[in-house]
């Protein structure tokens, strides 16, 4: 079973990476792709939406004769990241509580 990374989780992950440092699109998508197994075609619309909603800004900078498009988190984005992180931690605690109960029952039955 693979757990799907969607919605707020993807928003939170993109914002988490950008809270550490600005990143160009390809680098950002590769980090998330290798960690979460999410395709670039899923991530670019997320980044465009976060930009449109004011959570990110975009700027271009030259690199080896080419122009790279960099994403930067805004103050509004940092607030959204904190909200996502708080909600994620609460979710993880609830799931862990359920999983721990199930694991205890399984261990008892062995």
KAZIWO-V694043 format. One record per residue. N is the residue number from 1. SS is DSSP state (a for helix, b for strand, c for the rest). Layout:
# KAZIWO-V694043
N_SS, N_SS
This chain:
# KAZIWO-V694043
1_c, 2_c, 3_c, 4_c, 5_c, 6_c, 7_a, 8_a, 9_a, 10_a, 11_a, 12_a, 13_a, 14_a, 15_a, 16_a, 17_a, 18_a, 19_a, 20_a, 21_c, 22_c, 23_b, 24_b, 25_a, 26_a, 27_a, 28_a, 29_a, 30_a, 31_a, 32_a, 33_a, 34_a, 35_a, 36_a, 37_c, 38_c, 39_c, 40_a, 41_a, 42_a, 43_a, 44_a, 45_a, 46_a, 47_a, 48_a, 49_a, 50_a, 51_a, 52_a, 53_c, 54_c, 55_c, 56_b, 57_b, 58_b, 59_b, 60_b, 61_b, 62_b, 63_b, 64_c, 65_c, 66_b, 67_b, 68_b, 69_b, 70_b, 71_b, 72_b, 73_b, 74_c, 75_a, 76_a, 77_a, 78_a, 79_a, 80_a, 81_a, 82_a, 83_a, 84_a, 85_a, 86_a, 87_a, 88_a, 89_a, 90_a, 91_a, 92_a, 93_a, 94_a, 95_a, 96_a, 97_a, 98_a, 99_a, 100_a, 101_a, 102_a, 103_a, 104_a, 105_a, 106_a, 107_a, 108_a, 109_a, 110_c
